Amino acid sequence: MIVDVHAHWGPWFFAMDVGRVETSIAVMDRAGIDLQIVSSSEAVIYDPAAGNRRMAEVLATTDRMLGYLVINPRELAQAERDLAELLPSGRFVGVKIHTDYTGTPMSSPRMRDALALAAGHGLPVLVHAWDTAVLDLAAHCVAISELRAIAGHMGGSGWRHAIEAAAACPRLYLEPCFSHFEAGRVAAVASEVDPRQLLFGTDATLIDPAVALGAVRAAALPAEVLDQMMWRNAVQLFGLATPADDKEEASADRG
């Protein structure tokens, strides 16, 4: 089983055929990904309110995707409205925050308030965390007791800082997607971080999942650690159903 915790739906500002659900599913099938947790590209880069609502419509059409509700830390009143309206569908299981597109540094009070809002709703938060910003995210995790945060890109070029960040708080998770992986990056992080804090992400459809899959496979992780990273930790963090759960439910229905 593979759960991709960092993915997207919708067109980007490049000439890419990634705007249709069918394209996303085809990419998942080719990569062997069972489930993606996705955010709307429109919500991330342009308009959270419109993008989140379009994302809700898409999520209603497929059981292969669950959603991140995108929050702009500079528009928390709108975020509150989105949470109240869209969470009852049961299709949104987390929050996505992008520091760069919203112009909100990780260390800012606005970011702290946005993270606290998500934590108050019991939602894990995927945050674009680059370089030393991952250390600031760890500090927020320490300060906000209910916060469960995923450092997107494993800190990017600052992956060594991500190791320190994960050690600072067990509720900080790391996922590896990156447009240009350094050799040995995944293996080095996995060797020093509690395996319960590792997740798998691809940044699809912006980046082909083959990039992250190849980097993880090249790391030659122990089978147990690989299982935790590729799906077990995500199932626990997001409260997901597994194929075994579905079989048990079907069996109970027949009984």
Order of alpha helices (4+ residues) and beta strands (2+ residues): beta-alpha-beta-alpha-alpha-beta-alpha-beta-alpha-alpha-beta-alpha-beta-alpha-beta-alpha-alpha-alpha-alpha-alpha
